[in-house]
Amino acid sequence: MLVLEQYIRLCNGCQGLVIGQPHIITLAEVAQILFCTPRNATLTLNKMQKYGWLSWQPGRGRGNRSTLICVIRPDDLVLSIAKEWVQKGEIRPAEAVIAEYKADMPGLWEAYARWMSSHFGVHRAEETGTVDILRLSVDRPFANLDPIQVLLRSQTHLVKQLFDPLVRFDEGTKTVRPHLVYDWERDESGRLWTFTLRKGVLFHHGRKLVADDVCYSIQRLMRSPTPHQWLVSSVEAVEALGDSVVQFRLKEPNELFLQLVSKEYLSIVPRDYAEQMGASFAQMPVGTGAFRLLRNDDSMLVLEAFEPYFAGRPFLDRVEIWCVPQLEGAGMEDGTPWLKSAQDERKQGEESGSAWQEIARLESCFQYVSFNAAKEGPLRSDTFRQYLAGLIDPVQMRADLGGTREGMEGWLDMPLSSPAEEHAGVALSLYTYPDEDHAEDAEWIRDRCAQAGIRIEIVYATPEELARPEVMQKADLVVDSANVDEREEVSLLEFLQAGALSMSHHLATGTKERIAREVAGMLHAKTDRQRKRIAAKIMRELLEECTFVPLYQNRVNMLAHPRLAHVHLDAHGWIDFSRLIFRMET
């Protein structure tokens, strides 16, 4: 913004200028400060005066001195312009103007961050009526919300708000229940599954859901080389029997089929809209979920409650997720946040009132490092992998790095003994994301191995880059996070088979073939107890063969304002927007 730069140059170039006080100066001196002609200087001064930034009273006659009053400090002006951008819903230009000047204006970023934080939390606005808005911040935009393409848990969480699968897994009862369907039947062979769809379910663009949409959603995953194709590996065909009935034919019986169908990656999309939008569907998708997408760009994502949602309209009218890199904290206008980290509160020595709700949960997901036994090199050796696994002691890592890292629940958590052989001089590559926790873990592993003479080169990659098979296959080690929820056996399948995770690329051929046979046995097992026993056996074998080392799980501790109700953390540490209720003071 040229005129802003000129105002800052003018304020800084007028020696002895005091904001709000008259300053005597000639037009020629102004032109010299602004590096322009007197005519352009006059035009610029008039523009600034029109904006209300200064007062300019020209002297009479050539060379006579004029009176200049700059009425706003340059840092206040920069902040004001950034605020105007934000109020227009344009976060990126606001960030850009703050970033341009924060190095030369002490306190500018802090003032901007405080002002921005006041916008987050739950707000009640009066527009065409009372509108309840939940406003959050993230550090990167959501470029892809297509259910079959999402990679990150944050993306997956939004998919759950926008879309619906045929069935849902009830985390409380550990059973599958109908959702987009009334019911289902399975024939005696266990290979033919028939689902009867709910009538009157609407997509966000106004059309009713029909069986053809279900077939299209499943078939596009079957034919698309996405990381989630493993979900439909047992499906031979899917067919619409009229508008309300869908029939799946499996290659062989699969006792986990209903749980697989409940995964959010198998959410139903409208054929007409998806085909019309093409690649743009990923950024502006349409589903049947509790919220519909109004906006999704590099400034913000906006969800609006879907009034005719078949499972019941959510309480919140709108959810706004602003993309504000490096902004910490989310509060309301009086500075009291609606959701805050209990850990941060303890660090600051603050005591929250007893009315605040503490919501705590150990995430089911876990961080791990995998060893590429499929690649030619030292990791082909069982002995070397065991030695390396012994060096990477998860207990010591958690003690050294601290934070929210905690021991594993339901997974083997003990350092493995290291053989006496020396392996100094070995060089390995470690791939991971540049996020703070991944970077800390990678650097700790690098430093730990360096003590044993093993050189680790860290390579940072985006989630999209790291999901590419050729990148996974090139990496010696990968630090990543595995998605785990109450569907434990399905979570194991995802860990082993998802194309975006390293395990499917790092297992040696013999190990992969043996695991495939054991997985087939798990899918055929008739009882939950049998399946759990097989799953535990698979995990035990993988750990004994040092194919990966589980590092930790994260504990999420949140404090919720007493007027927020139904705050529930899921297995991935996220809050379901559709369940939140905001109780106003009476």
C-alpha positions in Angstrom: 0.0 0.0 0.0 2.0 3.0 -1.3 0.2 5.7 0.5 0.8 4.0 3.9 4.5 3.7 3.1 4.6 7.4 2.2 2.9 8.4 5.5 5.4 6.4 7.5 8.3 8.0 5.4 6.8 11.4 6.1 6.5 10.9 9.8 10.0 9.5 10.1 11.5 12.1 7.8 10.2 15.2 9.5 12.8 15.9 12.1 11.3 17.0 15.4 7.7 16.0 14.4 5.4 15.2 17.3 2.2 13.3 16.6 -0.8 15.6 17.1 1.3 18.8 17.2 1.7 21.4 14.4 4.9 21.0 12.4 6.2 23.8 10.1 7.5 22.6 6.8 7.6 23.6 3.1 6.0 21.7 0.2 9.4 21.3 -1.3 10.7 19.6 1.9 7.7 17.2 1.8 8.5 16.4 -1.8 12.1 15.7 -0.9 11.1 13.3 1.9 8.6 11.5 -0.3 11.0 11.4 -3.3 8.5 12.9 -5.7 7.6 16.2 -7.4 5.8 19.0 -5.5 2.7 18.3 -7.6 2.6 14.6 -6.5 3.4 15.6 -2.9 0.3 17.8 -2.9 -1.8 15.0 -4.3 -0.5 12.6 -1.7 -1.0 15.0 1.2 -4.6 15.6 0.0 -5.2 11.8 -0.1 -3.8 11.4 3.4 -5.9 14.3 4.7 -9.0 12.7 3.1 -8.2 9.5 5.0 -8.0 11.5 8.2 -4.4 10.7 8.8 -3.1 14.3 8.9 -4.0 17.9 8.6 -2.3 20.0 5.9 -2.6 23.8 5.7 -0.5 25.1 2.8 1.4 28.4 3.1 0.4 31.2 0.8 2.8 32.0 -2.0 5.8 30.1 -3.4 8.3 29.0 -0.8 6.1 29.9 2.2 6.1 27.5 5.0 3.0 25.2 5.6 1.6 23.6 8.7 1.5 19.8 9.0 -0.3 17.9 11.8 0.2 14.1 11.7 -2.7 12.8 13.8 -2.0 9.1 14.1 1.2 7.2 15.0 2.6 5.0 12.1 2.3 1.8 14.2 -1.3 2.6 15.1 -2.1 3.3 11.5 -0.5 0.0 10.4 -2.6 -1.8 13.1 -5.7 0.1 12.0 -5.3 -0.9 8.4 -4.7 -4.6 9.4 -7.9 -4.4 11.5 -9.9 -3.1 8.5 -8.7 -6.0 6.4 -9.7 -8.5 9.1 -13.1 -6.9 9.5 -13.6 -7.4 5.7 -12.8 -11.1 6.3 -9.4 -10.8 4.6 -6.9 -12.3 7.0 -4.0 -12.7 4.6 -3.6 -9.0 3.6 -3.8 -8.1 7.3 -1.0 -10.6 8.1 1.1 -9.3 5.2 0.9 -5.6 6.4 1.8 -6.6 9.9 4.7 -8.8 8.8 6.1 -6.0 6.6 6.4 -3.5 9.5 6.7 -5.5 12.7 10.5 -5.6 12.7 10.7 -1.8 12.7 7.7 -1.2 15.1 8.2 -2.8 18.5 5.0 -4.1 20.0 3.1 -4.1 16.7 2.8 -7.9 16.4 1.9 -8.2 20.1 -0.9 -5.6 19.8 -2.2 -7.2 16.7 -2.2 -10.7 18.3 -4.0 -9.4 21.4 -6.7 -7.8 19.2 -7.0 -10.8 17.0 -7.4 -13.1 20.1 -10.3 -11.1 21.2 -12.3 -12.3 18.2 -12.0 -16.0 19.0 -14.3 -18.2 21.1 -18.1 -18.1 21.1 -19.9 -14.9 20.2 -23.5 -13.9 19.9 -24.1 -11.5 17.0 -27.3 -9.7 16.0 -27.6 -9.9 12.2 -31.0 -10.9 10.8 -31.6 -12.4 14.2 -29.4 -13.9 17.0 -26.4 -15.8 15.5 -24.2 -17.9 17.7 -20.7 -18.1 16.2 -17.7 -20.2 17.2 -14.5 -18.6 16.0 -11.2 -20.5 16.0 -7.7 -20.0 14.6 -5.3 -22.3 12.7 -1.9 -21.7 11.2 -2.6 -23.1 7.7 -5.6 -23.0 5.3 -7.6 -26.1 4.4 -6.8 -26.7 0.8 -8.3 -30.2 0.6 -11.6 -31.4 2.2 -12.4 -34.3 -0.2 -13.1 -37.3 2.0 -11.0 -39.7 -0.1 -8.0 -37.3 -0.2 -7.7 -35.8 3.3 -4.5 -36.6 5.2 -4.4 -34.6 8.4 -6.6 -35.1 11.4 -7.7 -31.4 11.2 -9.0 -32.1 7.7 -10.6 -35.3 8.8 -12.4 -33.5 11.6 -14.0 -31.0 9.2 -15.0 -33.9 6.9 -17.0 -35.2 9.8 -18.9 -31.9 10.1 -19.6 -31.6 6.3 -20.3 -35.3 5.4 -21.9 -38.4 6.6 -21.1 -42.1 6.1 -23.8 -44.8 5.7 -23.3 -46.0 9.3 -21.7 -44.6 12.4 -19.6 -46.3 15.1 -20.9 -45.6 18.6 -17.8 -45.1 20.8 -19.8 -45.7 23.9 -21.4 -49.0 23.1 -18.6 -50.1 20.6 -21.3 -51.0 18.1 -22.2 -49.8 14.6 -25.5 -48.0 14.2 -27.5 -46.8 11.2 -26.9 -43.3 10.0 -27.7 -42.5 6.3 -29.5 -45.9 6.2 -32.5 -47.3 8.0 -30.9 -50.8 8.3 -28.8 -53.4 6.5 -28.9 -57.1 5.7 -26.2 -59.7 5.1 -26.8 -62.9 3.2 -25.7 -66.4 4.4 -22.4 -66.3 2.5 -21.4 -63.1 4.2 -20.5 -61.5 0.9 -23.7 -59.7 0.0 -24.7 -56.6 2.0 -27.9 -54.7 1.3 -28.5 -51.2 2.8 -31.8 -49.3 2.8 -31.2 -45.5 2.6 -33.1 -42.9 4.6 -35.6 -41.0 2.5 -35.5 -37.2 2.3 -31.9 -36.7 3.2 -30.7 -33.5 1.5 -27.3 -32.6 0.2 -26.2 -29.0 0.9 -26.9 -27.9 -2.7 -30.6 -29.0 -2.3 -30.8 -32.3 -4.0 -32.0 -35.5 -2.3 -29.6 -38.4 -1.6 -30.2 -41.4 -3.8 -28.5 -44.8 -4.1 -26.6 -43.7 -7.2 -24.7 -41.2 -5.0 -23.6 -44.0 -2.7 -22.4 -46.1 -5.7 -20.5 -43.1 -7.1 -18.8 -42.4 -3.8 -17.6 -45.9 -3.3 -16.6 -46.5 -6.9 -14.5 -43.3 -7.1 -12.5 -44.5 -4.1 -12.1 -48.0 -5.7 -10.7 -46.5 -8.9 -8.7 -43.6 -7.4 -5.1 -44.2 -6.2 -5.7 -42.4 -2.9 -4.1 -43.3 0.5 -7.5 -44.6 1.7 -8.1 -47.2 -1.0 -7.4 -49.9 1.5 -10.9 -49.4 2.9 -12.6 -50.9 -0.2 -10.0 -53.6 -1.0 -12.6 -56.2 -0.2 -15.4 -54.7 -2.3 -15.9 -56.5 -5.6 -18.9 -54.4 -6.8 -21.5 -51.9 -5.5 -24.9 -51.5 -7.2 -28.0 -49.3 -6.9 -31.3 -51.2 -6.7 -33.6 -48.3 -7.3 -33.2 -44.9 -5.5 -33.3 -46.3 -1.9 -31.4 -49.5 -1.9 -27.6 -50.2 -2.3 -26.0 -53.6 -2.5 -22.3 -54.4 -1.9 -20.8 -57.6 -3.1 -17.5 -58.5 -1.4 -14.7 -60.6 -2.7 -14.9 -62.7 0.5 -16.6 -62.4 3.9 -15.3 -59.5 6.0 -16.4 -59.3 9.7 -15.1 -55.7 9.9 -17.0 -54.5 6.9 -19.5 -52.4 8.8 -16.8 -50.7 10.8 -14.9 -49.9 7.5 -18.0 -48.4 6.0 -18.3 -46.2 9.1 -15.0 -44.5 8.4 -15.2 -40.8 7.4 -13.2 -41.4 4.2 -16.2 -43.4 2.9 -18.6 -40.4 3.4 -21.2 -40.0 0.7 -20.8 -37.2 -1.9 -23.3 -36.0 -4.6 -22.4 -37.3 -8.0 -23.7 -34.3 -10.0 -21.9 -31.7 -7.9 -18.6 -33.6 -7.6 -18.4 -34.3 -11.4 -19.3 -30.7 -12.2 -16.7 -29.2 -9.8 -13.9 -31.6 -10.8 -10.7 -30.8 -8.9 -12.3 -27.8 -7.3 -14.6 -30.1 -5.3 -11.7 -30.6 -2.8 -11.8 -26.9 -1.7 -15.5 -26.3 -1.9 -17.2 -29.7 -1.3 -20.9 -30.4 -0.7 -22.1 -33.2 1.6 -25.1 -34.0 3.8 -23.5 -33.1 7.1 -24.6 -30.9 10.1 -22.7 -27.9 8.6 -22.4 -26.7 5.0 -19.3 -24.9 3.7 -19.8 -21.2 2.9 -16.2 -20.1 2.3 -12.8 -21.8 2.2 -9.7 -19.8 1.1 -6.3 -18.8 2.5 -7.9 -16.3 4.9 -10.7 -18.3 6.5 -13.1 -21.3 6.4 -16.7 -20.7 7.3 -19.3 -23.3 8.2 -23.0 -22.7 8.5 -25.5 -24.8 10.3 -27.5 -26.9 7.8 -31.1 -26.2 8.7 -32.7 -29.4 7.2 -30.0 -31.8 8.5 -31.7 -35.1 8.9 -30.1 -35.9 12.3 -31.0 -32.6 13.8 -29.7 -29.0 13.3 -26.7 -28.1 15.5 -27.0 -25.3 18.0 -24.2 -23.2 16.6 -25.2 -21.1 13.6 -21.7 -20.6 12.2 -18.2 -21.8 12.7 -15.4 -19.6 11.5 -11.8 -20.9 11.3 -9.4 -18.0 10.6 -5.9 -18.7 9.2 -3.6 -16.8 11.5 -0.1 -18.3 11.5 1.7 -18.2 14.9 -1.2 -16.7 16.7 -1.6 -18.3 20.1 -4.7 -18.4 22.3 -8.4 -18.0 21.5 -10.5 -15.7 23.7 -13.5 -13.5 23.7 -13.7 -9.7 23.9 -13.2 -9.3 27.7 -10.0 -11.5 27.4 -11.6 -14.6 29.0 -11.2 -17.6 26.6 -14.0 -20.1 26.2 -11.5 -22.9 25.7 -8.0 -22.8 26.9 -5.1 -25.2 27.7 -5.1 -26.4 31.3 -1.3 -27.0 30.9 -0.8 -23.3 29.9 -2.8 -22.2 32.9 -0.6 -24.2 35.2 2.6 -22.8 33.6 1.3 -19.3 34.1 0.4 -20.0 37.7 -3.2 -19.1 37.3 -6.0 -20.7 39.1 -9.3 -21.0 37.2 -12.6 -20.7 39.0 -14.2 -23.9 40.2 -17.0 -23.4 37.7 -14.7 -24.0 34.8 -14.9 -27.5 33.3 -11.7 -29.4 32.9 -11.8 -31.8 29.9 -8.9 -34.2 29.7 -8.2 -37.1 27.4 -5.2 -39.1 26.3 -5.3 -39.1 22.5 -5.7 -42.6 21.1 -3.4 -41.6 18.2 0.3 -42.3 18.8 3.6 -40.9 17.5 6.1 -43.5 16.1 9.3 -43.9 14.1 9.3 -46.6 11.4 12.4 -48.4 10.0 12.5 -49.1 6.3 13.3 -52.8 6.2 12.1 -52.9 2.5 15.0 -50.7 1.4 18.4 -52.0 0.5 20.8 -51.0 3.3 21.6 -51.5 6.9 17.9 -51.5 8.0 17.5 -54.9 6.2 19.4 -56.3 9.2 17.3 -57.5 12.1 20.3 -56.9 14.4 20.8 -53.3 13.3 17.1 -52.5 13.6 17.2 -54.0 17.1 20.2 -51.9 18.0 18.6 -48.7 16.6 15.3 -49.4 18.5 17.3 -49.7 21.7 18.9 -46.3 21.1 15.6 -44.7 20.5 14.3 -45.1 24.1 10.7 -43.6 24.3 10.9 -43.3 28.1 14.0 -41.2 27.8 12.5 -39.1 24.9 9.5 -38.2 27.0 11.6 -37.3 30.0 13.9 -35.1 27.9 11.2 -33.4 25.7 8.3 -33.3 28.2 5.3 -31.3 27.0 2.1 -33.3 26.5 3.9 -36.5 25.7 2.8 -39.5 27.8 3.3 -43.2 27.9 1.4 -45.6 25.6 -1.9 -47.2 26.6 -2.5 -50.6 25.1 0.9 -50.7 23.3 4.2 -52.2 24.3 6.2 -49.3 26.0 9.6 -50.4 27.1 13.1 -49.6 25.7 14.6 -52.6 23.9 18.0 -53.8 24.8 20.8 -52.9 22.5 23.2 -55.6 21.3 26.9 -54.9 21.9 27.9 -54.6 18.2 29.1 -51.2 17.1 27.5 -49.5 14.1 29.4 -46.2 14.0 29.7 -44.6 10.6 26.2 -45.6 9.3 24.3 -42.7 7.7 20.5 -42.7 7.5 17.8 -40.3 6.3 14.8 -39.4 8.5 11.7 -37.9 7.0 9.0 -36.1 8.9 6.8 -33.0 8.9 8.2 -29.5 9.9 5.6 -29.2 12.7 7.0 -28.4 16.1 6.5 -31.8 17.8 7.7 -33.8 14.8 10.8 -31.6 14.5 11.6 -32.0 18.2 11.2 -35.7 18.0 13.4 -35.9 14.9 16.1 -33.8 16.4 16.1 -35.8 19.6 16.5 -39.1 17.5 19.3 -37.5 15.5 21.2 -36.4 18.6 20.7 -39.7 20.3 22.0 -41.6 17.3 24.9 -39.2 16.9 26.2 -40.4 20.4 26.5 -43.9 18.9 28.3 -42.6 15.8 25.2 -43.0 13.5 24.6 -39.9 11.3 20.9 -38.9 10.8 20.0 -36.4 8.1 16.6 -34.9 8.7 14.4 -34.2 5.7 11.3 -32.1 6.2 8.3 -32.7 3.9 4.7 -31.5 3.6 2.0 -34.1 4.3 1.2 -34.2 0.6 4.9 -34.9 -0.2 5.3 -37.5 2.5 2.2 -39.3 1.3 3.8 -40.1 -2.0 5.0 -43.8 -2.2 8.3 -42.9 -3.8 9.2 -40.5 -0.9 8.2 -43.1 1.7 10.3 -45.8 0.0 13.3 -43.5 -0.2 13.3 -42.7 3.5 15.2 -44.8 6.0 13.2 -43.6 9.0 9.9 -41.8 9.2 8.5 -40.0 12.2 4.8 -39.9 11.9 1.5 -40.2 13.8 -0.9 -43.1 13.6 -4.7 -42.5 13.7 -6.3 -44.7 16.3 -9.8 -44.5 17.7 -12.3 -46.9 19.3 -12.4 -49.1 16.2 -9.2 -50.7 17.3 -8.9 -53.4 14.7 -9.8 -51.0 11.9 -7.2 -48.6 13.3 -4.6 -51.4 13.0 -5.6 -52.0 9.4 -5.2 -48.3 8.7 -1.7 -48.3 10.4 -0.6 -51.2 8.2 -2.3 -50.5 4.9 -2.9 -46.8 4.5 -0.8 -45.5 1.6 -0.1 -42.2 3.5 1.6 -44.0 6.4 5.0 -45.4 6.3 4.3 -49.0 7.5 2.8 -50.1 4.2 6.0 -49.1 2.5 8.6 -50.1 5.1 7.8 -53.7 5.8 10.1 -56.4 4.3 8.4 -58.6 1.7 8.3 -61.7 4.0 6.9 -59.7 6.9 4.3 -58.1 4.6 3.1 -61.5 3.3 2.9 -63.0 6.8 1.0 -59.9 8.1 -1.4 -60.2 5.1 -2.3 -63.8 6.1 -2.8 -62.8 9.7 -5.0 -59.8 8.7 -7.1 -62.2 6.5 -7.6 -64.4 9.5 -8.7 -61.3 11.6 -11.3 -60.3 9.0 -12.7 -63.8 8.9 -12.8 -64.2 12.7 -16.4 -64.4 14.0 -16.0 -62.9 17.5 -14.6 -59.6 18.7 -12.4 -61.5 21.2 -10.8 -63.6 18.4 -10.1 -60.4 16.3 -8.5 -58.6 19.3 -6.3 -61.6 19.9 -5.1 -61.7 16.3 -4.5 -57.9 16.3 -2.5 -58.1 19.5 -0.4 -60.9 18.0 0.3 -58.8 14.8 1.4 -55.8 16.9 3.6 -57.9 19.2 5.4 -59.4 16.2 6.0 -56.0 14.6 7.5 -54.7 17.8 9.6 -57.8 18.3 11.0 -57.5 14.8 11.7 -53.8 15.4 9.8 -52.6 12.4 8.8 -49.5 14.3 9.1 -47.9 17.8 6.0 -46.4 19.4 7.1 -43.1 21.0 4.2 -41.6 22.9 0.6 -40.4 23.0 -0.4 -36.8 23.7 -2.6 -35.8 26.6 -5.1 -33.0 25.8 -6.1 -30.9 28.8 -8.7 -28.2 28.1 -10.6 -25.8 30.3 -14.1 -24.9 29.1 -16.0 -21.9 30.1 -19.0 -22.8 32.3 -21.5 -21.5 29.7 -20.2 -24.0 27.1 -22.1 -27.3 27.3 -21.5 -30.7 25.7 -17.8 -30.2 25.2 -16.4 -33.6 24.3 -12.9 -34.5 23.1 -12.9 -37.3 20.6 -10.1 -39.9 20.2 -8.1 -37.5 18.0 -8.4 -34.6 20.6 -11.0 -32.6 18.6 -14.4 -31.2 19.7 -17.5 -32.0 17.8 -18.9 -28.6 16.7 -22.4 -30.1 16.1 -22.7 -31.0 19.8 -21.7 -27.7 21.4 -24.3 -25.5 23.2 -23.6 -22.0 24.4 -25.7 -21.0 27.4 -26.2 -17.2 27.7 -26.4 -15.5 31.1 -29.9 -14.9 32.4 
